[in-house]
C-alpha cells in the first residue's frame, strides 16, 4: 500500500529538483531517480519476503480450507 507513493516520490523528487536547478544536469536527475527507485523496489521486495516468511513459519496459509 505504501509502494506506489514511495516510487512516485523517488521518481518525482529528482526531476523537481532538476527543474529548480538543484541536482545539476539532467543526467544526474535521471541517475538519481533510477537509484532511488531501485532502492524503493528492493526495500519493498525485502519487506514482502520477510512478511511471507513470517506467515509461512506461523503456519498460516490461504490454500488451506478454514
Secondary structure, 3 states (H helix, E strand, C coil): CCHHHHHHHHHHHHHHHHHCCCCCCHHHHHHHHHHHHHHHHHHHHHHHHHHHHHHHHHCCCCCCCC
